[in-house]
Amino acid sequence: MKLWAKILLGLLLGVICGIFFPTFSANIKPLGDVFIRAIKMLIVPLIFSSLVVGVTGMKDPKKLGRIGMKTFSLYLITTAVAITIGLTIGTVLKPGAGVDLGEATITQTKEVQPFSETLVNLVPSNPIQSMAKGEVLPIIVFAILFGLSLNLVGKKADPLVNVIDAIAEAMYKLTAIVMELAPYGVFALMAFISQKYGLSVLLPLLKVLFGVYLGCIIHAIFTLSGTVAFVGRLNPINFFKGIVDALAIAYSTASSSGTLPVTIRCARKNLGVSDNLSSFVLPLGATINMDGTAMYQGVAALFIAQAYGIDLSVGNYITIILTSTLASIGSAGVPGAGLIMLTLVLNSVGLPVEGIALIAGIDRVLDMARTTVNVVGDCMVTVIVSKSENELDESIYNAQTQKIGLEPA
């Protein structure tokens, strides 16, 4: 059985177990926690080593700058499109109509970091401390600057480059080992989520759930796979077949950063993206590309506005689009980061932050969908950029017609 099939089976059995055996499902949560911790264990060394290898593999500074500009531009454009889809769905469905948020309160609101502070914090005062804390953006900046410095040093830096390359390869191999736990970890996670967020919690917010999931599907199928088909001139079905393992992990863990090791593996083994390019583009995407999260901001913001009877102007809509797009750059690719980002969006247009209280009850279920779309967006940009740079092996990409899933390491 392919890995994706095992993961899917674990997901479905977990949902069934959570509904019919709630006590057992609550008790097996530690198994899911072990899997999440194993995934998180990979993130910092993988991001640092893969980015350094990606940068040092591109000796031409002009090429590095060109790829960086393409990547950043595509991520921001798709994020802006996603939030626009979310606002449109929120306007049409009116998910907040008839919902009473008069008594809603939020007990703990994490302070939102100003965008100017996010820019300052891009440069770590202590890179080792940033690694210890798992602060992804400063790690990315340091890794890129460190890689550029190794290129400038020249041949003297070759031994260190070889060591970091070996570390990166070891991390890819460790990823394959951890992925053997995936079906069991996903089973435990889904069993716990199902017993905790039962139908009784989901039904009152069915419109919000429907809106977010509909928006995610529309964005993934029309915007992202449409770009693969019309801009990249590639078969979108092969694209989805190649990343099915990453999507299964993204949906169950609700973490773009946590899914990164599997995303890189899928891009290389199944989509034919070059090692250097995938090592550079995907770690950036796991941090700054939040298509699904931005789309969710649109639906959630309109839900809260409608629930409080507040009419938003065209200027408010534009503010939400700009704020969500820019905030996605500083949003961590971990479970629950979307709620913090939503606080920033609500503040930008003067909507009551207390409205988050109700959405927080189903945030995990929403997070699973938006994280999956985030990963689709990461992979789409990687494929498009690699195709434009002639670093896509189309024989590997087109081989997905005959097979699905990851090849053995």
Sequence and secondary structure as in RCSB ss.txt:
>XXXX:A:sequence
MKLWAKILLGLLLGVICGIFFPTFSANIKPLGDVFIRAIKMLIVPLIFSSLVVGVTGMKDPKKLGRIGMKTFSLY
LITTAVAITIGLTIGTVLKPGAGVDLGEATITQTKEVQPFSETLVNLVPSNPIQSMAKGEVLPIIVFAILFGLSL
NLVGKKADPLVNVIDAIAEAMYKLTAIVMELAPYGVFALMAFISQKYGLSVLLPLLKVLFGVYLGCIIHAIFTLS
GTVAFVGRLNPINFFKGIVDALAIAYSTASSSGTLPVTIRCARKNLGVSDNLSSFVLPLGATINMDGTAMYQGVA
ALFIAQAYGIDLSVGNYITIILTSTLASIGSAGVPGAGLIMLTLVLNSVGLPVEGIALIAGIDRVLDMARTTVNV
VGDCMVTVIVSKSENELDESIYNAQTQKIGLEPA
>XXXX:A:secstr
  HHHHHHHHHHHHHHHHHH HHHHHHTHHHHHHHHHHHHHHHHHHHHHHHHHHHHT   HHHHHHHHHHHHHHH
HHHHHHHHHHHHHHHHHH TTTT   TT   S       HHHHHHTTS S HHHHHHHT HHHHHHHHHHHHHHH
HHHGGGGHHHHHHHHHHHHHHHHHHHHHHTTHHHHHHHHHHHHHHHS HHHHGGGHHHHHHHHHHHHHIIIIIIH
HHHHHTS   HHHHHHHTHHHHHHHHHH  HHHHHHHHHHHHHHTS B HHHHHHHHHHHHHH  HHHHHHHHHH
HHHHHHHTT    HHHHHHHHHHHHHHGGG  SSTTHHHHHHHHHHHHTT  GGGHHHHHTTHHHHHHHHHHHHH
HHHHHHHHHHHHHTT B HHHHHGGGT  S    
